[in-house]
Amino acid sequence: MAEFKLPELGENITSGTVTKVLVKVGDKIEKEQPVVELETEKAVVEVPSDAAGTVQEIRVKEGDTVNVGQVILVLGEEAPENEPPKEKKAPPKPEKKEEPTPEKAPPEQAEEEAAPYAGEKAFEAGEKKKPAGPEAAPKPERAETGGKERRLMLAAPSVRRLAREMGVDLQQVKGSGPGGRISAADVKAQAGKKEEAKPAEKAPKELATEPGREKASPPLDSDKYGRFERQPMSGVRKSTMQHITTAWETIPHVTQTDWADVTELEKFRKTYGKRVEAAGAKLTVTVIVVKVVAEALKKFPRFNAFVDVENEEILLKHYVNIGVAVDTEHGLMVPVVHGADGKSLTELAVEVGRLAQRARERKIAIEDLQGGTFTVTNLGGIGGLWFSPIIREPEAAILGVSRAVMEPVWMDGEFKPRLMLPLSLSYDHRIIDGADAARFMRWLVEALEQPMRMALD
Ligand code: CAO
């Protein structure tokens, strides 16, 4: 028997919330097989087992906060005796409280009865019978609440999550899909009905007594001006809040703006983009900017440095790892291109594409989020001109890229239409002087306008 404990996740991450348990008791698992999905302060990650074996016991469940070093699973050589297996030893039952018996509900369901949303675990119990992936094939929900059997519900985990967040009881929702499957739209429609039906001042009380829910954040609250909604923060949001606050409070920021004439570069991008596509990637503005920045950082090491306030030292990094801000539906994530200075444009395109996709699928590895020395954030796909990006502490600078726009530019005695790319460089004024920042920015602009500039000195 061996215990698998939550490993070090790095960079100040000490805990996470279990969003999904990916194995069942009795499963034979391989080394490196993901066993739980965990939402940390930085991202949702799959945690792989450090050993192969048979799952004897699962010590965590969805919604649990798990600390580094805490036991997640117990692994053994053999499958546990006497199927069906138990996921967790039932705690001693209080004398008066009537717990569901194994005939009424499987052990893991009984375990979940104590959790806020009894239906979730019943879903997993259904999964044991049919091994298909949960997102692909939603399983019925069945649970008992207060002795009253609940209806069988069909809904994907993402829909259940939405229902939880909106304070909607799936039991009250009429599914519009095949076989009564509940969609996200059905949940939203039900949330709308609930809000209409309830006088604001009564909302919290009604929710507290809603069947099948022992604990919920009221979806609507009110103050003297009207109603408002309380929304719990996700782990990614909490992390963003914490890191941005720290950076804002500790780093004296200055933002230097400029723009680069990328008319020629755009022609290059269109021409050679096809070759990069052959490698399965896209030669984007972001990729080109990462390449140019990687070169610039070798020439301007102060922009690739950390401040060690305690020792009053500047740590000049001899490696170039560029973080790329990615807008995902669960919040901002910044995967890191390691060794960006040693990569060709095509390699960078492949890597940026891979990282952005993994981040959006919530499948990014922790190591892909660590080790950055400088960050690029491109809002050009959305629009807008300059902005003031916040440095990712402990880095020293961040480059914001906005949408390239056609502008009349005075050239050779006349105005010519040129594609201009707005750039915003925020830097740590404790270690970078304004003149240095202006020089760094001019170098970037010249390199974007005349790529041979990169090889000049
Ligand atoms: N100027 C003009 N057009 C731009 C552009 C720019 N700076 N940046 C992107 N575009 C275009 C792209 O060419 C693409 O057009 P086509 O579809 O015609 O090719 C379209 O806009 C969409 O681009 P994209 O967003 O996919 O661009 P990308 O691959 O270069 O960017 C990524 C990848 C991950 C940086 C981007 O998707 C993203 O998430 N950006 C948001 C980053 C963010 O949230 N920053 C804020 C951090 S602080 O809160």
Residues whose N, C-alpha, C, O or C-beta is under 5 A from the ligand:
A	BS01	CAO	T284 V285 T286 A325 V326 D327 L332 A356 T377 N378 L379 G380 G381 V401 S402 R403 A404
